[in-house]
Amino acid sequence: MTDTEAFVALNLLPRIGPVRVQKLLDHFSSPSDVLGAPMDVLMRVSHIGEETAALLHRWEEHCDVTRELTEVKSRGLTLLSKFDADYPAPLREVYDAPNVLYVWGKLEERDKHSVAVVGSRRSTMYGTQATKKFSYQLAHAGYTILSGLARGIDTTAHEAAVAAGGRTIAVIGSGLAKLYPPENLALAEKIADGHGAVVSEFPLHTEPDKQTFPQRNRIVAAWCRALLVTECPAWSGAMITAHLASEYGKSVYAVPGPIDKPTSAGCHQLIRDGATLAADPAHIIDDLGVFSFGKSTMNVVDESQAEMPLLEGDEATIYAVLDSEEKSVDRIIGLSGLPAATVTATLMKLEMRRLVKALPGFRFCRR
């Protein structure tokens, strides 16, 4: 049994999620070794009790891996495990990374430069138009649009990316054989047919429920380079995705809306909490602008060859300790040796000169 097949088996078992699998992999060299381990050895692993150990030891009684793999092949899907080179690099960095991804379509190297566009399922005309504008222009600029294929904002984001001739990835909260919502099947087919991929971490016949959607949201938040909320009320699931993205250290943007409309209350709350206000796609493209985009390809600019700005005094000192890695204000103070008041004032000046980028959580990096 290959590692990918073993991951599929673990994924098919009930109550064996990514966190538990990782704890098991901390003790065993491979997922295949996990499935072949004796019960007494399995029970020595932290948080693996007798019931779970018995489930793992007799895994063949609880799942049909052969049937799952046969259907994957017949549907023309690809399986990617955490051990595969083509597994999305940004997902490797989170503690609860999916064990395996079911991919309908094709993932490309440039998809790591993605912008997630999320929002309300009950979008208004204002939110729909804003989503079309941002998604189309970001996709045209070369960014992959990442969303959840849900009704409303998600659907519009995917459609705009396809219309722009760009790439888009739909991460769904169900198995690929139970695609939800069903009315988006034609859109999913279009995405998979040369415009990107439809992706799920769930076994093929997993039905969507209240637990699968939050699990899907964490993948969107972890995978993207930046996240944009175009319209959502204060109680929207898009707010959860935005907060997750912030915790993962991703840039979060929000489109402001009419101040008297509850449909934009969530975006306004995000802006008050530190998200960057985005009134035009250029605001995001400028912030993520270490890339040069062609009509069909995207080339990363070597930042080490970029011309250094002419700076003096405190500005030069602080700029010298910054790079593309995010650093907290406390870290910058420690590296620069300057007083806190000087550091915060100088960071503001550098930000106004568009040399430094401010990130959620009072963290900074070079543009």
C-alpha positions in Angstrom: 0.0 0.0 0.0 1.4 3.4 -1.0 1.4 6.4 1.4 -1.4 8.1 -0.5 -3.6 5.0 -0.4 -2.9 4.7 3.4 -3.9 8.3 3.8 -7.1 7.6 1.9 -7.8 4.7 4.3 -7.2 7.0 7.3 -9.4 9.6 5.8 -12.3 7.1 5.4 -12.3 6.2 9.0 -14.6 8.0 11.4 -13.2 10.2 14.1 -9.7 10.1 12.6 -9.0 13.7 11.6 -5.9 15.5 10.5 -4.7 16.4 14.0 -4.9 12.8 15.2 -3.2 11.5 12.1 -0.4 13.9 12.7 0.0 12.7 16.2 0.3 9.2 14.9 2.8 10.2 12.2 4.9 11.7 15.0 5.3 8.1 16.3 5.3 6.1 13.0 7.4 6.7 9.9 4.5 6.4 7.5 0.7 6.2 7.3 1.1 2.6 6.2 3.0 1.8 9.4 0.1 3.3 11.3 -2.4 0.9 9.7 -0.1 -2.1 10.3 0.7 -1.3 14.0 -0.5 -3.6 16.9 -3.1 -2.2 19.2 -0.8 -2.0 22.2 1.6 0.1 20.2 -1.2 2.4 18.9 -2.4 3.0 22.5 0.9 4.4 23.5 0.3 7.4 21.2 -1.0 10.5 23.0 -4.8 10.9 22.6 -5.2 7.5 21.0 -7.4 5.4 23.4 -8.5 1.9 23.2 -11.5 2.6 21.0 -9.5 4.5 18.4 -6.7 2.0 18.5 -9.1 -0.8 17.8 -10.6 1.2 14.9 -7.2 1.7 13.4 -6.1 -1.9 14.0 -9.2 -3.3 12.2 -9.4 -0.5 9.6 -10.3 -2.9 6.8 -13.6 -3.7 8.5 -14.6 -0.1 8.5 -13.7 1.2 5.0 -13.4 0.1 1.5 -10.2 1.7 0.1 -10.3 -0.3 -3.1 -13.8 1.0 -4.0 -12.8 4.5 -3.2 -9.6 4.4 -5.3 -11.5 2.7 -8.2 -14.1 5.5 -8.3 -11.4 8.2 -8.1 -9.8 6.7 -11.2 -13.1 6.3 -13.1 -13.9 9.9 -12.4 -10.5 11.1 -13.6 -9.6 12.6 -10.3 -6.1 13.1 -8.7 -5.2 12.3 -5.2 -2.6 14.4 -3.4 -1.3 13.5 0.1 0.8 15.6 2.5 3.8 13.6 1.3 3.4 14.4 -2.4 5.5 17.1 -4.0 2.5 18.6 -5.7 0.6 19.1 -2.5 -0.2 22.8 -2.0 2.8 24.3 -0.2 0.8 26.8 1.9 -1.3 24.0 3.4 1.8 22.2 4.7 2.4 25.0 7.2 -0.9 24.5 9.2 -1.1 22.1 12.1 -4.4 20.6 10.8 -3.4 20.3 7.2 -5.7 17.9 5.2 -4.2 14.4 5.0 -5.3 14.0 1.4 -6.9 16.2 -1.3 -9.2 15.0 -4.0 -8.6 17.1 -7.1 -10.9 17.5 -10.1 -8.9 19.5 -12.7 -5.3 20.5 -12.4 -3.3 22.4 -9.8 -0.3 24.5 -11.0 2.7 26.0 -9.3 1.3 29.6 -9.7 -1.8 28.7 -7.6 0.2 29.3 -4.5 -0.2 33.0 -5.5 -3.9 33.0 -4.8 -6.4 35.5 -3.5 -9.4 34.1 -1.7 -12.6 36.0 -2.4 -15.4 35.1 0.0 -18.7 36.6 1.2 -22.4 36.1 1.8 -24.5 33.4 0.2 -27.3 36.0 -0.1 -25.4 38.7 -2.0 -27.0 41.9 -3.1 -26.5 43.6 -6.5 -23.8 45.8 -4.8 -21.9 42.8 -3.5 -22.2 40.9 -6.8 -20.9 43.8 -8.9 -18.0 44.4 -6.4 -17.1 40.7 -6.5 -17.1 40.7 -10.3 -14.9 43.7 -10.5 -12.3 42.5 -8.0 -12.2 38.8 -9.1 -12.0 39.6 -12.8 -9.2 42.1 -12.5 -7.2 40.0 -10.0 -7.6 36.9 -12.2 -6.6 39.0 -15.3 -3.5 40.2 -13.3 -2.5 36.5 -12.9 -3.7 35.7 -9.4 -5.6 32.5 -8.9 -9.1 33.2 -7.4 -9.8 30.8 -4.5 -13.3 30.4 -3.1 -15.8 27.8 -1.9 -18.3 27.3 -4.8 -21.1 28.3 -2.5 -24.1 30.3 -3.7 -23.8 34.1 -3.8 -20.3 35.7 -3.6 -18.3 32.5 -4.1 -20.2 31.6 -7.3 -19.7 35.1 -8.7 -15.9 35.1 -7.9 -15.4 31.8 -9.7 -17.5 32.9 -12.7 -15.5 36.2 -13.0 -12.2 34.4 -12.9 -13.3 32.1 -15.7 -14.6 35.1 -17.7 -11.2 36.8 -17.3 -9.5 33.7 -18.8 -7.7 33.2 -15.4 -7.5 30.4 -12.9 -9.7 29.6 -10.0 -9.9 26.9 -7.4 -13.1 25.9 -5.7 -12.7 24.2 -2.3 -15.9 22.5 -1.5 -17.5 21.4 1.8 -18.6 17.9 0.6 -17.2 15.0 -1.4 -16.7 15.5 -5.1 -19.4 12.8 -5.8 -21.9 14.9 -3.7 -21.0 18.4 -5.1 -22.8 21.2 -3.3 -24.7 23.2 -4.3 -25.9 20.9 -7.1 -26.8 23.8 -9.4 -23.1 24.7 -9.6 -22.2 21.5 -11.3 -21.9 23.1 -14.7 -19.6 25.8 -13.2 -17.5 23.1 -11.5 -17.1 21.3 -14.8 -16.0 24.5 -16.5 -13.5 25.2 -13.8 -12.0 21.7 -14.0 -11.9 21.8 -17.8 -8.9 24.1 -18.1 -9.6 26.9 -15.7 -8.3 25.4 -12.4 -9.6 22.8 -10.1 -12.4 21.7 -7.7 -10.8 20.4 -4.5 -12.1 18.5 -1.5 -10.5 16.9 1.5 -13.5 14.6 2.1 -14.2 11.1 0.8 -16.1 11.1 -2.5 -19.6 10.4 -1.0 -19.4 12.8 2.0 -22.6 14.8 2.4 -22.3 18.5 3.3 -23.2 19.5 6.8 -22.6 22.1 9.5 -19.2 20.6 10.3 -17.8 20.2 6.8 -18.2 23.9 5.8 -16.0 25.2 8.7 -13.4 22.6 7.8 -13.5 23.8 4.2 -13.1 27.4 5.3 -9.8 26.6 7.1 -8.3 25.3 3.8 -9.4 28.5 2.0 -7.8 30.6 4.7 -4.6 28.6 4.9 -4.1 28.2 1.1 -4.5 31.8 0.0 -1.9 34.5 0.0 -4.5 37.1 0.8 -8.2 37.1 1.5 -10.8 39.5 0.3 -14.3 39.8 1.8 -16.6 41.7 -0.7 -19.9 41.6 1.2 -21.2 39.9 4.3 -23.3 40.5 7.4 -21.8 40.5 10.9 -22.8 36.8 11.5 -21.5 35.4 8.2 -19.3 32.4 7.9 -17.0 34.6 5.8 -16.1 36.4 9.0 -14.8 33.1 10.4 -12.7 32.5 7.3 -11.3 36.1 7.5 -10.3 35.6 11.2 -8.7 32.3 10.4 -6.7 33.9 7.5 -5.6 36.6 9.9 -4.4 34.0 12.5 -2.5 32.3 9.7 -0.7 35.5 9.0 -2.5 36.3 5.7 -3.4 39.8 4.5 -7.1 40.4 4.9 -9.0 43.0 2.8 -12.7 44.1 3.0 -14.8 46.1 0.6 -16.8 48.8 2.4 -20.5 49.1 1.6 -23.4 51.4 2.4 -23.3 52.3 6.1 -27.0 51.7 6.6 -27.0 48.2 5.1 -26.6 45.1 7.4 -25.3 43.2 4.4 -22.0 45.0 4.7 -21.8 45.1 8.5 -19.3 42.3 8.5 -17.0 44.1 6.2 -17.1 47.2 8.3 -16.4 45.2 11.4 -13.3 43.6 9.7 -12.0 47.1 8.7 -12.5 48.3 12.3 -10.6 45.2 13.5 -7.6 45.9 11.3 -8.4 44.5 7.8 -7.3 46.7 4.9 -10.1 48.7 3.2 -10.2 47.8 -0.5 -12.1 50.1 -2.8 -10.3 49.1 -6.0 -8.5 45.9 -7.2 -5.4 48.0 -7.7 -5.1 48.4 -3.9 -4.6 44.6 -3.5 -2.4 44.3 -6.6 -0.2 47.1 -5.4 0.2 45.4 -2.0 1.0 42.1 -3.5 3.0 43.7 -6.3 6.3 41.8 -6.0 5.1 40.0 -9.1 5.1 41.0 -12.7 2.3 39.5 -14.7 2.1 38.6 -18.4 -1.1 37.7 -20.3 -0.7 34.0 -19.6 2.2 33.6 -17.2 3.5 35.1 -14.0 7.1 35.6 -13.2 8.4 36.3 -9.7 10.7 39.2 -9.4 13.9 38.6 -7.5 13.6 41.0 -4.6 17.4 40.8 -3.9 17.9 42.5 -7.3 15.5 45.3 -6.7 16.9 48.8 -6.3 17.2 49.8 -2.7 15.5 53.0 -1.8 17.6 56.0 -0.6 17.0 56.2 3.1 18.8 57.9 6.0 18.8 57.7 9.8 16.1 55.8 11.6 14.3 55.0 8.3 17.4 53.3 7.0 17.9 51.4 10.3 14.4 50.1 10.4 14.2 49.2 6.7 17.4 47.3 7.0 16.0 44.9 9.6 12.8 44.2 7.5 12.5 41.7 4.7 9.6 39.7 3.1 9.1 37.9 6.4 6.5 39.4 8.7 7.8 40.8 12.0 6.0 42.1 15.0 6.7 45.7 16.3 8.4 44.2 19.4 10.7 42.2 17.1 11.5 45.3 15.0 12.3 47.3 18.2 14.7 44.5 19.4 16.5 44.2 16.1 16.8 48.0 15.5 17.7 49.0 19.0 15.5 52.1 18.7 12.9 53.3 21.2 9.4 52.1 20.7 8.0 55.5 19.9 10.7 56.1 17.2 10.0 52.7 15.6 6.2 53.1 15.4 6.5 56.7 14.0 9.1 55.6 11.4 7.1 52.6 10.4 4.2 54.9 9.7 6.4 57.1 7.5 7.7 54.1 5.6 4.2 52.8 5.1 3.1 56.1 3.7 6.0 56.0 1.3 4.8 52.5 0.3 8.1 50.9 1.3 6.6 48.9 4.2 3.4 46.9 4.4 1.3 46.9 7.6 -0.3 43.5 8.3 -3.0 42.4 10.9 -1.7 42.0 14.4 0.7 45.0 14.2 3.2 43.1 12.0 5.2 44.6 9.2 7.3 43.5 6.2 8.9 45.1 3.1 6.6 45.6 0.2 
